[in-house]
């Protein structure tokens, strides 16, 4: 007759669960240890340098006061201006829709200008960004490209619109050229910084297998920076839609000229209708761009 061992440490029979007296084994896990230099670097990233912060507060306060005085910012005048602005807004209502067809036609022209200007500006900005990214371009190309972008960015699109209106005449073509050139300075810099922010691992791996500079960009940089580039292009399009309404004020096409004419003629009802239509168009485009950005990111 066989006997069953009462030893709690005895192994359980095959096919049966663990005995009541047995205890499940505990797995010991050790937390990953950071290198002391890495830990110090991470801690410095979140620590606020108190001495510099306390020293910077009075400097910032003096700079702010100096700016208020130099800009002649007056709170009393701001209050008076608020009252005048309220009177101006009251004159805008009710809007008149007798020229709604003209407004829609000019809004369509504004949208077309923004689309063409965004496509041309994004393509040229991407080409220029390759020369302005420090991890891609050589030094002899990096610094001149950055300098050209700084020069373009220092001039507003309205100045470019005036230049192109003088060169090619009135119409939307001058506005498209102004938006295209202005995009190189603004969005080109953002494109370059997006390329510089990519992970160096894939770029180093592609270079290690003997890839050319073009292949490094194609397989190591663009796949990582692609979603950001698309998102920034959508932001550029939104800005161009709003900017096209301003460029029209100097004769560069779009609805801006009609807006300026309504203001000069004190046609507040027509002006209100134009403003409402612009707000609706910009809101629809902003919402559509936000949906696309959420999909790609």
C-alpha beads as a LAMMPS data file, in Angstrom:
LAMMPS data file: protein, C-alpha beads

297 atoms
296 bonds

1 atom types
1 bond types

-500.0 500.0 xlo xhi
-500.0 500.0 ylo yhi
-500.0 500.0 zlo zhi

Masses

1 110.0

Atoms # bond

1 1 1 0.000 0.000 0.000
2 1 1 1.488 3.314 -1.095
3 1 1 1.630 6.296 1.177
4 1 1 1.421 9.944 0.237
5 1 1 4.196 12.108 1.617
6 1 1 3.020 14.820 3.964
7 1 1 6.074 16.940 3.337
8 1 1 4.805 20.364 2.125
9 1 1 7.945 20.773 0.090
10 1 1 7.322 17.601 -1.885
11 1 1 6.515 18.213 -5.547
12 1 1 2.901 17.842 -6.628
13 1 1 1.851 14.887 -8.695
14 1 1 1.671 15.384 -12.429
15 1 1 -1.639 16.788 -13.591
16 1 1 -2.528 18.151 -10.196
17 1 1 -2.320 21.716 -8.899
18 1 1 0.128 22.822 -6.257
19 1 1 -0.391 21.491 -2.766
20 1 1 -2.078 23.654 -0.205
21 1 1 1.035 24.021 1.825
22 1 1 3.213 25.164 -1.038
23 1 1 3.875 28.858 -1.622
24 1 1 4.220 30.435 -5.040
25 1 1 7.733 31.560 -5.826
26 1 1 8.319 35.282 -5.945
27 1 1 10.218 36.794 -8.835
28 1 1 12.736 39.348 -7.814
29 1 1 13.040 42.244 -10.246
30 1 1 15.646 44.919 -9.961
31 1 1 14.974 48.463 -11.114
32 1 1 17.194 49.681 -13.956
33 1 1 20.028 51.814 -12.715
34 1 1 20.876 55.025 -14.533
35 1 1 24.366 56.158 -15.139
36 1 1 25.253 58.954 -12.654
37 1 1 26.048 61.359 -15.472
38 1 1 22.763 60.561 -17.229
39 1 1 20.831 61.020 -13.994
40 1 1 22.517 64.380 -13.367
41 1 1 21.711 65.532 -16.901
42 1 1 18.049 64.564 -16.540
43 1 1 17.792 66.289 -13.181
44 1 1 19.316 69.461 -14.598
45 1 1 16.635 69.473 -17.296
46 1 1 13.865 69.956 -14.713
47 1 1 15.673 72.019 -12.109
48 1 1 15.137 75.756 -12.239
49 1 1 18.350 77.727 -11.795
50 1 1 17.232 79.895 -8.911
51 1 1 20.064 82.406 -9.104
52 1 1 19.569 83.071 -12.800
53 1 1 15.796 83.118 -12.392
54 1 1 15.887 85.664 -9.570
55 1 1 18.379 87.775 -11.483
56 1 1 16.279 87.627 -14.636
57 1 1 13.087 88.868 -12.961
58 1 1 14.194 92.496 -12.454
59 1 1 15.796 92.513 -15.907
60 1 1 12.541 91.333 -17.459
61 1 1 10.562 93.913 -15.452
62 1 1 12.831 96.756 -16.580
63 1 1 12.595 95.562 -20.192
64 1 1 8.801 95.425 -19.977
65 1 1 8.513 98.923 -18.507
66 1 1 10.937 100.261 -21.101
67 1 1 8.813 98.691 -23.856
68 1 1 5.577 100.149 -22.444
69 1 1 7.094 103.637 -22.309
70 1 1 8.687 103.430 -25.744
71 1 1 5.496 102.092 -27.361
72 1 1 3.423 104.836 -25.635
73 1 1 1.031 102.254 -24.240
74 1 1 -1.632 104.100 -22.238
75 1 1 -4.329 102.256 -20.281
76 1 1 -6.577 105.338 -20.316
77 1 1 -6.445 105.578 -24.093
78 1 1 -7.065 101.850 -24.292
79 1 1 -10.302 102.349 -22.366
80 1 1 -11.390 105.138 -24.694
81 1 1 -10.493 102.998 -27.683
82 1 1 -12.617 100.160 -26.332
83 1 1 -15.649 102.456 -26.325
84 1 1 -14.947 103.548 -29.897
85 1 1 -14.483 99.946 -30.942
86 1 1 -17.853 99.121 -29.432
87 1 1 -19.480 101.861 -31.516
88 1 1 -17.759 100.548 -34.638
89 1 1 -19.009 97.008 -34.003
90 1 1 -22.556 98.251 -33.506
91 1 1 -22.459 99.873 -36.954
92 1 1 -21.657 96.507 -38.546
93 1 1 -25.111 95.167 -37.804
94 1 1 -27.245 94.233 -39.547
95 1 1 -25.119 92.880 -42.441
96 1 1 -26.363 93.328 -46.004
97 1 1 -26.284 90.369 -48.400
98 1 1 -27.209 92.081 -51.651
99 1 1 -23.668 91.448 -53.025
100 1 1 -23.279 87.930 -51.663
101 1 1 -22.370 86.579 -55.111
102 1 1 -19.424 88.974 -55.374
103 1 1 -18.234 87.989 -51.895
104 1 1 -18.352 84.273 -52.733
105 1 1 -16.492 84.835 -56.007
106 1 1 -13.718 86.770 -54.281
107 1 1 -13.530 84.224 -51.463
108 1 1 -13.070 81.450 -54.018
109 1 1 -10.268 83.479 -55.596
110 1 1 -8.702 83.936 -52.158
111 1 1 -8.889 80.189 -51.518
112 1 1 -7.334 79.435 -54.893
113 1 1 -4.492 81.850 -54.164
114 1 1 -3.882 80.161 -50.817
115 1 1 -3.830 76.678 -52.364
116 1 1 -1.376 77.586 -55.119
117 1 1 0.784 79.661 -52.779
118 1 1 0.888 76.851 -50.215
119 1 1 1.869 74.177 -52.739
120 1 1 4.607 76.275 -54.319
121 1 1 5.785 77.589 -50.953
122 1 1 5.883 74.153 -49.332
123 1 1 7.839 72.609 -52.217
124 1 1 10.395 75.419 -52.350
125 1 1 10.622 75.526 -48.551
126 1 1 11.349 71.796 -48.462
127 1 1 14.128 72.207 -51.009
128 1 1 15.618 75.112 -49.068
129 1 1 15.223 73.222 -45.775
130 1 1 17.584 70.514 -47.017
131 1 1 20.296 73.156 -47.132
132 1 1 19.313 74.660 -43.770
133 1 1 19.355 71.431 -41.714
134 1 1 22.651 71.026 -39.892
135 1 1 22.464 67.209 -39.868
136 1 1 22.098 67.066 -43.656
137 1 1 23.742 70.045 -45.326
138 1 1 27.487 70.770 -45.357
139 1 1 28.724 73.868 -43.566
140 1 1 29.422 75.806 -46.752
141 1 1 25.721 75.460 -47.674
142 1 1 24.175 75.604 -44.209
143 1 1 25.191 79.122 -43.208
144 1 1 24.343 80.921 -46.507
145 1 1 20.952 79.183 -46.624
146 1 1 20.153 80.219 -43.070
147 1 1 21.205 83.778 -43.846
148 1 1 18.922 83.952 -46.901
149 1 1 16.013 82.595 -44.868
150 1 1 16.621 85.206 -42.178
151 1 1 16.565 87.978 -44.775
152 1 1 13.287 86.723 -46.256
153 1 1 11.712 86.263 -42.833
154 1 1 12.602 89.790 -41.794
155 1 1 10.275 91.256 -44.449
156 1 1 6.486 90.846 -44.105
157 1 1 4.406 89.363 -46.911
158 1 1 2.790 92.747 -47.466
159 1 1 6.129 94.183 -48.575
160 1 1 6.626 91.317 -51.011
161 1 1 3.093 91.904 -52.302
162 1 1 3.884 95.569 -53.007
163 1 1 7.076 94.541 -54.795
164 1 1 5.351 91.964 -56.974
165 1 1 2.405 94.257 -57.721
166 1 1 4.937 96.745 -59.081
167 1 1 6.668 93.970 -61.035
168 1 1 3.770 91.957 -62.509
169 1 1 0.802 94.261 -61.984
170 1 1 -2.410 93.984 -60.003
171 1 1 -4.111 90.635 -59.539
172 1 1 -3.858 87.319 -57.720
173 1 1 -0.566 86.369 -59.415
174 1 1 1.280 88.985 -57.368
175 1 1 -0.317 87.645 -54.190
176 1 1 0.692 84.071 -55.015
177 1 1 4.293 85.142 -55.572
178 1 1 4.298 87.056 -52.286
179 1 1 2.956 84.062 -50.337
180 1 1 5.426 81.710 -52.024
181 1 1 8.488 83.811 -51.228
182 1 1 7.279 84.568 -47.704
183 1 1 6.782 80.865 -47.026
184 1 1 10.448 80.130 -47.697
185 1 1 11.531 82.283 -44.785
186 1 1 8.925 81.106 -42.274
187 1 1 7.967 77.513 -42.999
188 1 1 11.385 76.687 -44.469
189 1 1 12.960 77.322 -41.073
190 1 1 10.371 75.091 -39.399
191 1 1 10.970 72.335 -41.952
192 1 1 14.712 72.490 -41.305
193 1 1 14.254 72.309 -37.543
194 1 1 11.908 69.329 -37.935
195 1 1 14.628 67.525 -39.888
196 1 1 17.245 68.413 -37.290
197 1 1 15.042 66.969 -34.517
198 1 1 14.851 63.436 -35.969
199 1 1 16.393 60.479 -34.149
200 1 1 20.055 60.043 -35.054
201 1 1 19.875 56.240 -34.828
202 1 1 18.266 55.531 -38.216
203 1 1 20.371 58.238 -39.859
204 1 1 23.575 56.723 -38.474
205 1 1 22.488 53.237 -39.517
206 1 1 21.816 54.345 -43.077
207 1 1 25.181 56.086 -43.255
208 1 1 26.924 53.029 -41.796
209 1 1 25.870 50.859 -44.741
210 1 1 27.414 53.321 -47.192
211 1 1 24.316 55.262 -48.263
212 1 1 24.700 58.460 -50.212
213 1 1 23.495 61.829 -48.920
214 1 1 20.302 61.534 -50.963
215 1 1 19.607 58.070 -49.551
216 1 1 20.221 59.308 -46.024
217 1 1 17.596 61.988 -46.536
218 1 1 15.179 59.626 -48.295
219 1 1 15.378 56.693 -45.874
220 1 1 16.671 58.183 -42.644
221 1 1 15.255 61.712 -42.325
222 1 1 12.040 62.079 -44.321
223 1 1 10.226 59.018 -42.884
224 1 1 10.669 60.443 -39.379
225 1 1 9.998 64.090 -40.186
226 1 1 7.154 63.391 -42.626
227 1 1 4.196 63.783 -40.221
228 1 1 5.582 67.061 -38.889
229 1 1 6.194 68.379 -42.388
230 1 1 2.595 67.643 -43.387
231 1 1 1.281 69.237 -40.192
232 1 1 3.341 72.386 -40.752
233 1 1 2.151 72.533 -44.376
234 1 1 -1.448 72.539 -43.173
235 1 1 -0.608 75.358 -40.782
236 1 1 0.967 77.223 -43.679
237 1 1 -2.232 76.799 -45.679
238 1 1 -4.335 78.191 -42.838
239 1 1 -2.032 81.185 -42.544
240 1 1 -2.088 81.779 -46.294
241 1 1 -5.890 81.856 -46.319
242 1 1 -5.845 84.597 -43.699
243 1 1 -2.875 86.318 -45.300
244 1 1 -4.516 86.407 -48.731
245 1 1 -7.233 88.674 -47.349
246 1 1 -4.526 91.144 -46.291
247 1 1 -2.571 90.977 -49.546
248 1 1 -5.679 91.989 -51.466
249 1 1 -5.615 95.360 -49.739
250 1 1 -2.631 96.355 -51.881
251 1 1 -4.145 94.994 -55.081
252 1 1 -2.688 91.465 -54.897
253 1 1 -5.999 89.726 -55.565
254 1 1 -8.499 88.108 -53.263
255 1 1 -11.186 89.645 -51.135
256 1 1 -8.901 92.125 -49.407
257 1 1 -9.500 94.876 -51.971
258 1 1 -13.273 94.554 -51.583
259 1 1 -12.832 94.677 -47.810
260 1 1 -10.730 97.838 -48.017
261 1 1 -13.183 99.476 -50.406
262 1 1 -16.108 98.779 -48.074
263 1 1 -14.218 100.340 -45.168
264 1 1 -13.289 103.448 -47.155
265 1 1 -16.872 103.887 -48.385
266 1 1 -18.267 103.380 -44.854
267 1 1 -20.436 100.583 -46.216
268 1 1 -20.704 98.848 -42.841
269 1 1 -23.411 96.371 -43.874
270 1 1 -21.345 95.065 -46.788
271 1 1 -18.227 95.082 -44.596
272 1 1 -20.007 92.991 -41.983
273 1 1 -21.082 90.447 -44.588
274 1 1 -17.505 90.155 -45.858
275 1 1 -16.116 89.666 -42.357
276 1 1 -18.723 87.002 -41.542
277 1 1 -17.921 85.083 -44.733
278 1 1 -14.173 85.254 -44.026
279 1 1 -14.708 83.956 -40.487
280 1 1 -16.820 81.054 -41.770
281 1 1 -14.228 80.133 -44.422
282 1 1 -11.281 80.281 -42.010
283 1 1 -13.183 78.293 -39.353
284 1 1 -14.059 75.510 -41.791
285 1 1 -10.459 75.292 -43.000
286 1 1 -9.086 75.300 -39.439
287 1 1 -11.406 72.477 -38.385
288 1 1 -10.601 70.406 -41.474
289 1 1 -6.861 70.927 -40.951
290 1 1 -7.158 69.940 -37.288
291 1 1 -8.862 66.670 -38.259
292 1 1 -6.136 65.887 -40.810
293 1 1 -3.374 66.683 -38.313
294 1 1 -4.918 64.334 -35.746
295 1 1 -5.040 61.568 -38.354
296 1 1 -1.385 61.879 -39.353
297 1 1 0.046 62.370 -35.878

Bonds

1 1 1 2
2 1 2 3
3 1 3 4
4 1 4 5
5 1 5 6
6 1 6 7
7 1 7 8
8 1 8 9
9 1 9 10
10 1 10 11
11 1 11 12
12 1 12 13
13 1 13 14
14 1 14 15
15 1 15 16
16 1 16 17
17 1 17 18
18 1 18 19
19 1 19 20
20 1 20 21
21 1 21 22
22 1 22 23
23 1 23 24
24 1 24 25
25 1 25 26
26 1 26 27
27 1 27 28
28 1 28 29
29 1 29 30
30 1 30 31
31 1 31 32
32 1 32 33
33 1 33 34
34 1 34 35
35 1 35 36
36 1 36 37
37 1 37 38
38 1 38 39
39 1 39 40
40 1 40 41
41 1 41 42
42 1 42 43
43 1 43 44
44 1 44 45
45 1 45 46
46 1 46 47
47 1 47 48
48 1 48 49
49 1 49 50
50 1 50 51
51 1 51 52
52 1 52 53
53 1 53 54
54 1 54 55
55 1 55 56
56 1 56 57
57 1 57 58
58 1 58 59
59 1 59 60
60 1 60 61
61 1 61 62
62 1 62 63
63 1 63 64
64 1 64 65
65 1 65 66
66 1 66 67
67 1 67 68
68 1 68 69
69 1 69 70
70 1 70 71
71 1 71 72
72 1 72 73
73 1 73 74
74 1 74 75
75 1 75 76
76 1 76 77
77 1 77 78
78 1 78 79
79 1 79 80
80 1 80 81
81 1 81 82
82 1 82 83
83 1 83 84
84 1 84 85
85 1 85 86
86 1 86 87
87 1 87 88
88 1 88 89
89 1 89 90
90 1 90 91
91 1 91 92
92 1 92 93
93 1 93 94
94 1 94 95
95 1 95 96
96 1 96 97
97 1 97 98
98 1 98 99
99 1 99 100
100 1 100 101
101 1 101 102
102 1 102 103
103 1 103 104
104 1 104 105
105 1 105 106
106 1 106 107
107 1 107 108
108 1 108 109
109 1 109 110
110 1 110 111
111 1 111 112
112 1 112 113
113 1 113 114
114 1 114 115
115 1 115 116
116 1 116 117
117 1 117 118
118 1 118 119
119 1 119 120
120 1 120 121
121 1 121 122
122 1 122 123
123 1 123 124
124 1 124 125
125 1 125 126
126 1 126 127
127 1 127 128
128 1 128 129
129 1 129 130
130 1 130 131
131 1 131 132
132 1 132 133
133 1 133 134
134 1 134 135
135 1 135 136
136 1 136 137
137 1 137 138
138 1 138 139
139 1 139 140
140 1 140 141
141 1 141 142
142 1 142 143
143 1 143 144
144 1 144 145
145 1 145 146
146 1 146 147
147 1 147 148
148 1 148 149
149 1 149 150
150 1 150 151
151 1 151 152
152 1 152 153
153 1 153 154
154 1 154 155
155 1 155 156
156 1 156 157
157 1 157 158
158 1 158 159
159 1 159 160
160 1 160 161
161 1 161 162
162 1 162 163
163 1 163 164
164 1 164 165
165 1 165 166
166 1 166 167
167 1 167 168
168 1 168 169
169 1 169 170
170 1 170 171
171 1 171 172
172 1 172 173
173 1 173 174
174 1 174 175
175 1 175 176
176 1 176 177
177 1 177 178
178 1 178 179
179 1 179 180
180 1 180 181
181 1 181 182
182 1 182 183
183 1 183 184
184 1 184 185
185 1 185 186
186 1 186 187
187 1 187 188
188 1 188 189
189 1 189 190
190 1 190 191
191 1 191 192
192 1 192 193
193 1 193 194
194 1 194 195
195 1 195 196
196 1 196 197
197 1 197 198
198 1 198 199
199 1 199 200
200 1 200 201
201 1 201 202
202 1 202 203
203 1 203 204
204 1 204 205
205 1 205 206
206 1 206 207
207 1 207 208
208 1 208 209
209 1 209 210
210 1 210 211
211 1 211 212
212 1 212 213
213 1 213 214
214 1 214 215
215 1 215 216
216 1 216 217
217 1 217 218
218 1 218 219
219 1 219 220
220 1 220 221
221 1 221 222
222 1 222 223
223 1 223 224
224 1 224 225
225 1 225 226
226 1 226 227
227 1 227 228
228 1 228 229
229 1 229 230
230 1 230 231
231 1 231 232
232 1 232 233
233 1 233 234
234 1 234 235
235 1 235 236
236 1 236 237
237 1 237 238
238 1 238 239
239 1 239 240
240 1 240 241
241 1 241 242
242 1 242 243
243 1 243 244
244 1 244 245
245 1 245 246
246 1 246 247
247 1 247 248
248 1 248 249
249 1 249 250
250 1 250 251
251 1 251 252
252 1 252 253
253 1 253 254
254 1 254 255
255 1 255 256
256 1 256 257
257 1 257 258
258 1 258 259
259 1 259 260
260 1 260 261
261 1 261 262
262 1 262 263
263 1 263 264
264 1 264 265
265 1 265 266
266 1 266 267
267 1 267 268
268 1 268 269
269 1 269 270
270 1 270 271
271 1 271 272
272 1 272 273
273 1 273 274
274 1 274 275
275 1 275 276
276 1 276 277
277 1 277 278
278 1 278 279
279 1 279 280
280 1 280 281
281 1 281 282
282 1 282 283
283 1 283 284
284 1 284 285
285 1 285 286
286 1 286 287
287 1 287 288
288 1 288 289
289 1 289 290
290 1 290 291
291 1 291 292
292 1 292 293
293 1 293 294
294 1 294 295
295 1 295 296
296 1 296 297
